[in-house]
Amino acid sequence: MSSTDIPPTTAPSERPLPETTPLDVSGQVVAVLGGTGPQGRGLAYRLALAGQQVIIGSRTTERAEAAAAELGLGITGFDNARAARRADIAIVTVPWEGHAATLEALRGELAGKLVIDSVNPLGFDAKGAYGIRPQEGSAAEQAAALLPDSRVTAAFHHLSAVLLTDPAIETIDTDVLVLGDTRSDTDIVRALTARIPGLRGVYAGRLRNAHQVEALVANLISVNRRYKAHAGLRITDI
C-alpha cells in the first residue's frame, strides 16, 4: 500500500473527546471581567464571533463601552459589577495585581454564577518571566476562597492575545486546559471553549492543580521570545 492509500487520521483538534456529548451553551450570557485588556478583548471577540452573547466588564463603564463599540458583534460594555450581574458565566481576565480586590468587590454579583478564572500570576525580572505562587496556591484557588457562593473553574490561560484579536485568523490551533472540582461545571467550560473554532477544552484536574497550569505561561513566554511565535498547547492521544 502506498502512502496515498493510508486512510487519513483525525487530528486531535478535530477528534471529539470520548466521555461526554458537548452541551449547548449558546444561550448563556458571558461577561468578560477586565475585558478591556488584550486577553479579555480577544476572548470577547472570539466568543461573540461564534454567536455568544458577550458583555465586556471594566472598572469604568466608559472604558467597557469603548472596547465593546470597537469590537462590534453585538458586544455590550458595563462596569464589572453590572456585567457580573447580567451574566450566566463570568470569565476573569483582570491583571494579577488587581485580582483579589476585584473579586472581593464582586462577591455578591457573582454568587451562584459559573466563574472561569484565566489569570496567570507572573513576575518578571532580568531573567524573564516566572510563576508566582499565591498564598492560596493559585489564582483560581484564591478566586474560590474569595467567591464561596460561586462555582469557580479555571481555563483559557495559554491563549495568545495576538492570535485571538487577529480577524485574519479563522481558527486558533490549541487545546485549553480546564480545571475544576465539579464535573458538570468543567463540562460547561469545555463546551464554551468548543464554540471557538480550533479550540478544544481538555479536563486537566481539580483546582488544586491550577498553579502549574498558570505558571506554564512563563514557559510559553520563553518559547515565544526564542522562536518569535505565539505558541499554544496540544494534548496528544485523546
MIDOSE-1310 file (N, C-alpha, C; in nm, 2 decimals, decimal comma, always signed):
residues 238
msst	+0,08/-0,12/+0,00/+0,00/+0,00/+0,00/+0,09/+0,12/+0,00; +0,06/+0,22/-0,09/+0,14/+0,34/-0,09/+0,09/+0,43/+0,02; +0,17/+0,54/+0,04/+0,13/+0,63/+0,15/+0,00/+0,70/+0,11; -0,03/+0,72/-0,01/-0,16/+0,78/-0,05/-0,28/+0,69/-0,03
dipp	-0,25/+0,56/+0,00/-0,36/+0,47/+0,02/-0,40/+0,46/+0,17; -0,32/+0,52/+0,26/-0,34/+0,51/+0,40/-0,46/+0,60/+0,44; -0,56/+0,55/+0,51/-0,67/+0,64/+0,54/-0,62/+0,75/+0,63; -0,67/+0,87/+0,61/-0,63/+0,99/+0,69/-0,68/+0,97/+0,83
ttap	-0,59/+1,01/+0,92/-0,63/+1,01/+1,06/-0,70/+1,14/+1,10; -0,77/+1,14/+1,21/-0,84/+1,26/+1,26/-0,74/+1,34/+1,35; -0,72/+1,46/+1,32/-0,63/+1,54/+1,40/-0,69/+1,56/+1,54; -0,60/+1,57/+1,64/-0,66/+1,58/+1,78/-0,76/+1,69/+1,79
serp	-0,74/+1,81/+1,73/-0,83/+1,92/+1,74/-0,97/+1,89/+1,68; -0,97/+1,79/+1,59/-1,10/+1,76/+1,52/-1,17/+1,64/+1,59; -1,10/+1,57/+1,68/-1,15/+1,45/+1,73/-1,23/+1,48/+1,86; -1,36/+1,44/+1,87/-1,43/+1,46/+1,99/-1,38/+1,38/+2,10
lpet	-1,37/+1,44/+2,22/-1,33/+1,36/+2,34/-1,44/+1,26/+2,37; -1,40/+1,14/+2,42/-1,50/+1,03/+2,42/-1,60/+1,03/+2,53; -1,57/+1,10/+2,64/-1,66/+1,08/+2,76/-1,79/+1,15/+2,77; -1,80/+1,26/+2,69/-1,92/+1,34/+2,70/-1,97/+1,39/+2,56
tpld	-2,10/+1,42/+2,56/-2,16/+1,48/+2,44/-2,16/+1,63/+2,47; -2,11/+1,72/+2,38/-2,10/+1,86/+2,41/-2,23/+1,92/+2,45; -2,23/+2,01/+2,55/-2,35/+2,07/+2,59/-2,38/+2,19/+2,50; -2,51/+2,23/+2,50/-2,55/+2,35/+2,43/-2,54/+2,47/+2,53
vsgq	-2,44/+2,56/+2,51/-2,42/+2,67/+2,59/-2,45/+2,80/+2,51; -2,50/+2,79/+2,39/-2,52/+2,90/+2,30/-2,61/+3,01/+2,36; -2,70/+2,98/+2,46/-2,79/+3,08/+2,51/-2,73/+3,14/+2,64; -2,61/+3,11/+2,68/-2,56/+3,16/+2,80/-2,49/+3,30/+2,78
vvav	-2,52/+3,39/+2,87/-2,46/+3,52/+2,86/-2,32/+3,52/+2,93; -2,22/+3,56/+2,86/-2,08/+3,56/+2,91/-2,03/+3,70/+2,93; -1,99/+3,72/+3,06/-1,92/+3,85/+3,09/-1,77/+3,83/+3,10; -1,70/+3,91/+3,03/-1,55/+3,90/+3,04/-1,51/+4,02/+3,13
lggt	-1,47/+3,99/+3,25/-1,44/+4,09/+3,35/-1,29/+4,13/+3,33; -1,27/+4,26/+3,33/-1,13/+4,30/+3,29/-1,12/+4,29/+3,14; -1,23/+4,30/+3,06/-1,23/+4,27/+2,92/-1,17/+4,37/+2,83; -1,12/+4,48/+2,89/-1,06/+4,58/+2,80/-0,91/+4,56/+2,78
gpqg	-0,85/+4,46/+2,85/-0,71/+4,42/+2,83/-0,71/+4,33/+2,70; -0,58/+4,30/+2,66/-0,57/+4,22/+2,53/-0,63/+4,08/+2,54; -0,61/+4,01/+2,65/-0,67/+3,87/+2,66/-0,82/+3,88/+2,67; -0,87/+3,97/+2,75/-1,02/+3,98/+2,76/-1,08/+4,03/+2,63
rgla	-1,02/+4,12/+2,56/-1,08/+4,16/+2,43/-1,08/+4,05/+2,33; -0,97/+3,97/+2,34/-0,96/+3,86/+2,24/-1,06/+3,75/+2,27; -1,09/+3,72/+2,39/-1,19/+3,62/+2,43/-1,33/+3,67/+2,39; -1,35/+3,80/+2,43/-1,48/+3,86/+2,39/-1,51/+3,85/+2,24
yrla	-1,41/+3,89/+2,17/-1,42/+3,89/+2,02/-1,45/+3,75/+1,97; -1,37/+3,65/+2,01/-1,39/+3,52/+1,95/-1,53/+3,46/+1,99; -1,57/+3,48/+2,12/-1,70/+3,42/+2,16/-1,81/+3,49/+2,09; -1,80/+3,62/+2,08/-1,91/+3,69/+2,01/-1,92/+3,65/+1,86
lagq	-1,80/+3,64/+1,80/-1,79/+3,59/+1,66/-1,86/+3,46/+1,64; -1,85/+3,37/+1,75/-1,92/+3,24/+1,74/-2,07/+3,25/+1,77; -2,12/+3,37/+1,80/-2,26/+3,38/+1,83/-2,30/+3,39/+1,97; -2,20/+3,39/+2,06/-2,23/+3,40/+2,21/-2,27/+3,55/+2,24
qvii	-2,36/+3,56/+2,33/-2,39/+3,70/+2,38/-2,28/+3,74/+2,49; -2,21/+3,84/+2,46/-2,09/+3,88/+2,54/-2,11/+4,02/+2,59; -2,07/+4,03/+2,72/-2,06/+4,16/+2,79/-1,91/+4,18/+2,83; -1,86/+4,30/+2,80/-1,73/+4,34/+2,85/-1,75/+4,42/+2,98
gsrt	-1,67/+4,37/+3,08/-1,67/+4,45/+3,21/-1,54/+4,52/+3,23; -1,54/+4,63/+3,29/-1,42/+4,71/+3,32/-1,44/+4,78/+3,45; -1,34/+4,85/+3,50/-1,35/+4,93/+3,62/-1,45/+5,05/+3,59; -1,45/+5,10/+3,47/-1,55/+5,21/+3,44/-1,63/+5,17/+3,32
tera	-1,76/+5,21/+3,32/-1,85/+5,19/+3,21/-1,79/+5,24/+3,08; -1,73/+5,36/+3,09/-1,69/+5,43/+2,97/-1,58/+5,34/+2,89; -1,49/+5,29/+2,97/-1,38/+5,21/+2,90/-1,45/+5,08/+2,84; -1,54/+5,02/+2,92/-1,61/+4,90/+2,87/-1,69/+4,93/+2,74
eaaa	-1,76/+5,04/+2,74/-1,84/+5,07/+2,62/-1,75/+5,10/+2,50; -1,64/+5,17/+2,53/-1,55/+5,20/+2,41/-1,49/+5,07/+2,35; -1,45/+4,98/+2,44/-1,40/+4,85/+2,39/-1,51/+4,77/+2,31; -1,63/+4,77/+2,37/-1,74/+4,70/+2,31/-1,77/+4,76/+2,17
aelg	-1,77/+4,89/+2,16/-1,80/+4,96/+2,04/-1,70/+4,93/+1,93; -1,57/+4,92/+1,97/-1,46/+4,89/+1,88/-1,47/+4,75/+1,82; -1,51/+4,66/+1,91/-1,52/+4,52/+1,87/-1,65/+4,49/+1,79; -1,76/+4,56/+1,82/-1,88/+4,53/+1,75/-1,94/+4,40/+1,78
lgit	-2,00/+4,33/+1,69/-2,05/+4,19/+1,70/-2,16/+4,18/+1,81; -2,23/+4,29/+1,84/-2,33/+4,29/+1,94/-2,28/+4,29/+2,09; -2,15/+4,31/+2,11/-2,09/+4,31/+2,24/-2,14/+4,44/+2,31; -2,17/+4,43/+2,44/-2,20/+4,54/+2,52/-2,10/+4,56/+2,63
gfdn	-2,10/+4,68/+2,69/-2,00/+4,71/+2,79/-2,06/+4,78/+2,91; -2,02/+4,73/+3,03/-2,07/+4,79/+3,15/-1,95/+4,78/+3,25; -1,97/+4,85/+3,37/-1,87/+4,83/+3,47/-1,87/+4,69/+3,52; -1,77/+4,64/+3,59/-1,76/+4,50/+3,62/-1,88/+4,45/+3,70
araa	-1,93/+4,53/+3,79/-2,04/+4,49/+3,88/-2,17/+4,46/+3,79; -2,20/+4,55/+3,70/-2,32/+4,53/+3,62/-2,30/+4,42/+3,52; -2,18/+4,41/+3,47/-2,15/+4,30/+3,38/-2,17/+4,16/+3,45; -2,12/+4,15/+3,57/-2,13/+4,03/+3,65/-2,28/+4,00/+3,68
rrad	-2,35/+4,10/+3,72/-2,50/+4,07/+3,75/-2,57/+4,02/+3,63; -2,54/+4,07/+3,51/-2,61/+4,03/+3,39/-2,57/+3,90/+3,33; -2,46/+3,84/+3,38/-2,40/+3,72/+3,32/-2,45/+3,59/+3,38; -2,45/+3,49/+3,30/-2,46/+3,35/+3,35/-2,32/+3,29/+3,38
iaiv	-2,22/+3,33/+3,30/-2,09/+3,28/+3,31/-2,00/+3,41/+3,31; -1,90/+3,41/+3,40/-1,81/+3,52/+3,41/-1,67/+3,47/+3,39; -1,59/+3,53/+3,29/-1,45/+3,50/+3,27/-1,37/+3,61/+3,33; -1,28/+3,57/+3,42/-1,19/+3,67/+3,49/-1,06/+3,69/+3,41
tvpw	-1,04/+3,81/+3,36/-0,92/+3,83/+3,29/-0,84/+3,96/+3,34; -0,87/+3,99/+3,46/-0,81/+4,11/+3,52/-0,66/+4,09/+3,54; -0,58/+4,20/+3,55/-0,44/+4,18/+3,59/-0,42/+4,11/+3,72; -0,32/+4,03/+3,74/-0,30/+3,96/+3,87/-0,30/+4,06/+3,98
egha	-0,24/+4,18/+3,97/-0,23/+4,27/+4,08/-0,36/+4,32/+4,13; -0,46/+4,32/+4,04/-0,60/+4,36/+4,09/-0,69/+4,24/+4,11; -0,64/+4,12/+4,10/-0,73/+4,00/+4,10/-0,81/+3,99/+4,23; -0,74/+4,00/+4,35/-0,81/+3,98/+4,47/-0,91/+4,09/+4,50
atle	-0,87/+4,21/+4,48/-0,96/+4,33/+4,51/-1,08/+4,32/+4,42; -1,06/+4,29/+4,29/-1,18/+4,29/+4,20/-1,28/+4,18/+4,24; -1,23/+4,06/+4,27/-1,32/+3,95/+4,30/-1,39/+3,97/+4,44; -1,32/+4,03/+4,53/-1,38/+4,05/+4,66/-1,49/+4,15/+4,65
alrg	-1,48/+4,25/+4,56/-1,58/+4,35/+4,55/-1,70/+4,29/+4,47; -1,68/+4,18/+4,40/-1,79/+4,13/+4,32/-1,85/+4,00/+4,38; -1,82/+3,98/+4,50/-1,87/+3,85/+4,57/-2,02/+3,84/+4,55; -2,10/+3,94/+4,58/-2,24/+3,94/+4,57/-2,29/+3,92/+4,43
elag	-2,23/+4,00/+4,34/-2,28/+3,99/+4,20/-2,25/+3,85/+4,13; -2,14/+3,79/+4,18/-2,11/+3,66/+4,12/-2,16/+3,54/+4,20; -2,24/+3,56/+4,30/-2,30/+3,45/+4,38/-2,39/+3,36/+4,28; -2,37/+3,23/+4,29/-2,45/+3,14/+4,21/-2,40/+3,13/+4,06
klvi	-2,30/+3,21/+4,02/-2,26/+3,21/+3,88/-2,14/+3,12/+3,86; -2,13/+3,07/+3,74/-2,01/+3,00/+3,70/-1,90/+3,10/+3,67; -1,79/+3,09/+3,74/-1,67/+3,18/+3,72/-1,56/+3,10/+3,66; -1,50/+3,15/+3,55/-1,38/+3,09/+3,49/-1,27/+3,19/+3,51
dsvn	-1,17/+3,14/+3,59/-1,05/+3,23/+3,62/-0,95/+3,19/+3,52; -0,90/+3,30/+3,45/-0,79/+3,27/+3,35/-0,67/+3,36/+3,38; -0,65/+3,40/+3,50/-0,54/+3,49/+3,54/-0,42/+3,41/+3,57; -0,31/+3,46/+3,52/-0,18/+3,40/+3,54/-0,09/+3,48/+3,64
plgf	-0,07/+3,44/+3,76/+0,02/+3,52/+3,85/+0,17/+3,50/+3,80; +0,22/+3,61/+3,75/+0,36/+3,61/+3,69/+0,44/+3,72/+3,75; +0,57/+3,70/+3,76/+0,66/+3,80/+3,79/+0,76/+3,81/+3,68; +0,83/+3,92/+3,67/+0,93/+3,95/+3,56/+1,05/+4,01/+3,62
dakg	+1,17/+3,96/+3,58/+1,30/+4,02/+3,62/+1,39/+4,01/+3,50; +1,52/+4,03/+3,53/+1,62/+4,03/+3,42/+1,63/+3,90/+3,35; +1,59/+3,79/+3,42/+1,60/+3,66/+3,36/+1,47/+3,62/+3,28; +1,37/+3,70/+3,29/+1,25/+3,67/+3,22/+1,13/+3,65/+3,31
aygi	+1,03/+3,59/+3,26/+0,90/+3,56/+3,33/+0,92/+3,44/+3,42; +0,85/+3,45/+3,54/+0,84/+3,33/+3,63/+0,71/+3,33/+3,70; +0,67/+3,21/+3,74/+0,54/+3,19/+3,81/+0,55/+3,23/+3,95; +0,44/+3,30/+4,00/+0,42/+3,33/+4,14/+0,32/+3,24/+4,20
rpqe	+0,35/+3,19/+4,32/+0,25/+3,10/+4,39/+0,18/+3,18/+4,50; +0,06/+3,21/+4,48/-0,02/+3,29/+4,58/-0,03/+3,21/+4,71; -0,07/+3,27/+4,82/-0,08/+3,21/+4,95/-0,19/+3,10/+4,94; -0,29/+3,12/+4,86/-0,40/+3,02/+4,84/-0,36/+2,90/+4,76
gsaa	-0,25/+2,91/+4,68/-0,20/+2,81/+4,60/-0,20/+2,84/+4,45; -0,30/+2,92/+4,41/-0,31/+2,96/+4,27/-0,41/+3,08/+4,26; -0,41/+3,14/+4,14/-0,52/+3,24/+4,13/-0,66/+3,18/+4,13; -0,67/+3,07/+4,08/-0,80/+3,00/+4,08/-0,85/+2,97/+4,22
eqaa	-0,75/+2,92/+4,30/-0,79/+2,89/+4,44/-0,81/+3,01/+4,52; -0,74/+3,12/+4,49/-0,77/+3,25/+4,55/-0,92/+3,29/+4,51; -0,95/+3,28/+4,39/-1,09/+3,31/+4,35/-1,19/+3,23/+4,42; -1,17/+3,10/+4,44/-1,26/+3,01/+4,51/-1,28/+3,05/+4,65
allp	-1,17/+3,10/+4,71/-1,17/+3,14/+4,85/-1,25/+3,27/+4,87; -1,23/+3,36/+4,77/-1,30/+3,49/+4,77/-1,44/+3,49/+4,73; -1,48/+3,38/+4,65/-1,62/+3,37/+4,60/-1,68/+3,24/+4,65; -1,71/+3,23/+4,78/-1,76/+3,10/+4,83/-1,89/+3,06/+4,78
dsrv	-1,97/+3,15/+4,72/-2,10/+3,12/+4,67/-2,10/+3,11/+4,52; -1,99/+3,11/+4,46/-1,98/+3,09/+4,31/-1,92/+2,95/+4,28; -1,93/+2,91/+4,15/-1,88/+2,79/+4,11/-1,75/+2,82/+4,03; -1,64/+2,81/+4,09/-1,51/+2,85/+4,03/-1,44/+2,74/+3,95
taaf	-1,41/+2,77/+3,83/-1,33/+2,69/+3,75/-1,21/+2,77/+3,70; -1,12/+2,70/+3,61/-1,01/+2,77/+3,56/-0,98/+2,73/+3,42; -0,96/+2,82/+3,33/-0,93/+2,79/+3,19/-0,88/+2,91/+3,11; -0,84/+2,89/+2,99/-0,80/+3,00/+2,89/-0,67/+3,06/+2,93
hhls	-0,58/+2,99/+3,00/-0,46/+3,05/+3,05/-0,35/+3,07/+2,93; -0,35/+2,98/+2,83/-0,24/+2,97/+2,74/-0,27/+3,03/+2,60; -0,38/+3,11/+2,59/-0,41/+3,16/+2,46/-0,34/+3,29/+2,43; -0,30/+3,30/+2,30/-0,23/+3,42/+2,26/-0,33/+3,53/+2,23
avll	-0,31/+3,64/+2,30/-0,40/+3,76/+2,27/-0,38/+3,81/+2,13; -0,26/+3,79/+2,07/-0,23/+3,84/+1,94/-0,32/+3,76/+1,84; -0,32/+3,63/+1,86/-0,40/+3,54/+1,77/-0,55/+3,56/+1,79; -0,59/+3,58/+1,91/-0,73/+3,59/+1,94/-0,79/+3,72/+1,88
tdpa	-0,71/+3,83/+1,87/-0,76/+3,95/+1,83/-0,74/+3,98/+1,68; -0,67/+3,88/+1,61/-0,64/+3,90/+1,47/-0,76/+3,85/+1,38; -0,84/+3,94/+1,32/-0,95/+3,89/+1,24/-0,91/+3,81/+1,12; -0,79/+3,81/+1,08/-0,75/+3,73/+0,96/-0,73/+3,59/+1,00
ieti	-0,72/+3,55/+1,13/-0,70/+3,42/+1,17/-0,84/+3,36/+1,20; -0,88/+3,25/+1,13/-1,01/+3,19/+1,14/-1,02/+3,09/+1,26; -0,91/+3,02/+1,28/-0,90/+2,91/+1,38/-0,78/+2,93/+1,47; -0,80/+2,90/+1,60/-0,69/+2,91/+1,70/-0,65/+2,77/+1,73
dtdv	-0,53/+2,73/+1,68/-0,49/+2,59/+1,69/-0,42/+2,56/+1,83; -0,51/+2,53/+1,92/-0,46/+2,49/+2,06/-0,56/+2,43/+2,14; -0,52/+2,35/+2,24/-0,61/+2,30/+2,34/-0,62/+2,39/+2,46; -0,72/+2,39/+2,53/-0,74/+2,47/+2,66/-0,76/+2,37/+2,77
lvlg	-0,67/+2,39/+2,87/-0,68/+2,30/+2,99/-0,78/+2,36/+3,08; -0,87/+2,28/+3,13/-0,99/+2,32/+3,21/-0,98/+2,25/+3,34; -0,99/+2,33/+3,45/-0,98/+2,27/+3,58/-1,10/+2,31/+3,67; -1,14/+2,22/+3,76/-1,25/+2,25/+3,84/-1,28/+2,13/+3,93
dtrs	-1,36/+2,15/+4,03/-1,39/+2,05/+4,13/-1,53/+1,98/+4,10; -1,60/+2,03/+4,01/-1,73/+1,97/+3,97/-1,74/+1,94/+3,82; -1,77/+1,82/+3,79/-1,76/+1,78/+3,65/-1,86/+1,85/+3,56; -1,98/+1,88/+3,62/-2,08/+1,95/+3,54/-2,03/+2,09/+3,50
dtdi	-1,96/+2,15/+3,59/-1,91/+2,29/+3,56/-1,80/+2,28/+3,46; -1,70/+2,19/+3,47/-1,60/+2,18/+3,37/-1,65/+2,14/+3,24; -1,76/+2,06/+3,23/-1,82/+2,03/+3,10/-1,88/+2,15/+3,04; -1,93/+2,24/+3,11/-1,98/+2,37/+3,06/-1,87/+2,45/+3,00
vral	-1,76/+2,46/+3,07/-1,64/+2,54/+3,03/-1,59/+2,48/+2,90; -1,58/+2,34/+2,89/-1,53/+2,28/+2,77/-1,62/+2,31/+2,65; -1,75/+2,31/+2,68/-1,85/+2,33/+2,57/-1,84/+2,48/+2,52; -1,81/+2,57/+2,62/-1,79/+2,71/+2,58/-1,66/+2,72/+2,50
tari	-1,56/+2,65/+2,54/-1,44/+2,66/+2,46/-1,45/+2,61/+2,32; -1,53/+2,51/+2,30/-1,55/+2,45/+2,17/-1,63/+2,54/+2,08; -1,69/+2,64/+2,13/-1,76/+2,74/+2,04/-1,66/+2,82/+1,95; -1,53/+2,83/+2,00/-1,43/+2,90/+1,92/-1,36/+2,80/+1,83
pglr	-1,37/+2,82/+1,70/-1,31/+2,73/+1,60/-1,16/+2,70/+1,63; -1,12/+2,57/+1,64/-0,99/+2,53/+1,66/-0,96/+2,50/+1,80; -1,03/+2,55/+1,90/-1,01/+2,52/+2,04/-1,08/+2,39/+2,08; -1,01/+2,33/+2,18/-1,07/+2,21/+2,24/-1,04/+2,21/+2,39
gvya	-1,15/+2,20/+2,47/-1,13/+2,20/+2,61/-1,10/+2,06/+2,66; -0,99/+2,05/+2,74/-0,95/+1,92/+2,79/-0,95/+1,93/+2,95; -1,02/+1,84/+3,01/-1,02/+1,84/+3,16/-0,88/+1,81/+3,21; -0,83/+1,89/+3,30/-0,69/+1,88/+3,35/-0,68/+1,87/+3,50
grlr	-0,78/+1,84/+3,57/-0,77/+1,82/+3,71/-0,85/+1,92/+3,79; -0,84/+1,90/+3,92/-0,91/+1,99/+4,02/-0,84/+2,12/+4,04; -0,90/+2,21/+4,10/-0,84/+2,35/+4,12/-0,71/+2,34/+4,19; -0,69/+2,24/+4,28/-0,56/+2,23/+4,35/-0,44/+2,21/+4,25
nahq	-0,47/+2,18/+4,13/-0,37/+2,16/+4,03/-0,35/+2,28/+3,94; -0,41/+2,39/+3,97/-0,41/+2,51/+3,89/-0,28/+2,58/+3,88; -0,20/+2,58/+3,99/-0,08/+2,66/+3,99/+0,02/+2,62/+3,88; +0,04/+2,49/+3,85/+0,13/+2,46/+3,75/+0,08/+2,50/+3,61
veal	-0,05/+2,50/+3,59/-0,11/+2,54/+3,47/-0,09/+2,69/+3,45; -0,12/+2,76/+3,55/-0,10/+2,91/+3,54/+0,05/+2,95/+3,52; +0,14/+2,88/+3,59/+0,28/+2,91/+3,58/+0,34/+2,87/+3,45; +0,28/+2,77/+3,38/+0,33/+2,73/+3,25/+0,33/+2,84/+3,15
vanl	+0,26/+2,94/+3,17/+0,26/+3,06/+3,08/+0,40/+3,12/+3,07; +0,47/+3,12/+3,19/+0,61/+3,17/+3,19/+0,70/+3,09/+3,09; +0,67/+2,96/+3,08/+0,75/+2,88/+2,98/+0,71/+2,92/+2,84; +0,58/+2,94/+2,81/+0,54/+2,97/+2,68/+0,59/+3,11/+2,64
isvn	+0,60/+3,20/+2,73/+0,66/+3,33/+2,70/+0,81/+3,31/+2,66; +0,88/+3,22/+2,72/+1,02/+3,20/+2,68/+1,02/+3,13/+2,54; +0,93/+3,04/+2,51/+0,92/+2,98/+2,38/+0,89/+3,09/+2,28; +0,80/+3,18/+2,30/+0,76/+3,28/+2,21/+0,87/+3,38/+2,18
rryk	+0,95/+3,41/+2,28/+1,06/+3,50/+2,26/+1,17/+3,44/+2,18; +1,20/+3,31/+2,21/+1,31/+3,25/+2,14/+1,27/+3,22/+1,99; +1,15/+3,18/+1,97/+1,11/+3,14/+1,83/+1,03/+3,24/+1,76; +1,00/+3,36/+1,82/+0,92/+3,46/+1,76/+0,79/+3,40/+1,71
ahag	+0,72/+3,34/+1,81/+0,60/+3,26/+1,78/+0,48/+3,31/+1,88; +0,37/+3,25/+1,86/+0,26/+3,26/+1,95/+0,21/+3,12/+1,99; +0,29/+3,06/+2,07/+0,28/+2,91/+2,09/+0,16/+2,88/+2,18; +0,10/+2,77/+2,15/-0,01/+2,71/+2,24/+0,02/+2,57/+2,28
lrit	-0,08/+2,50/+2,32/-0,06/+2,36/+2,37/-0,15/+2,26/+2,29; -0,10/+2,14/+2,27/-0,18/+2,03/+2,22/-0,16/+1,91/+2,31; -0,27/+1,85/+2,36/-0,26/+1,72/+2,44/-0,27/+1,61/+2,34; -0,18/+1,52/+2,34/-0,18/+1,41/+2,24/-0,26/+1,29/+2,30
di	-0,30/+1,20/+2,21/-0,35/+1,07/+2,23/-0,49/+1,07/+2,30; -0,56/+1,18/+2,28/-0,70/+1,19/+2,32/-0,79/+1,25/+2,21
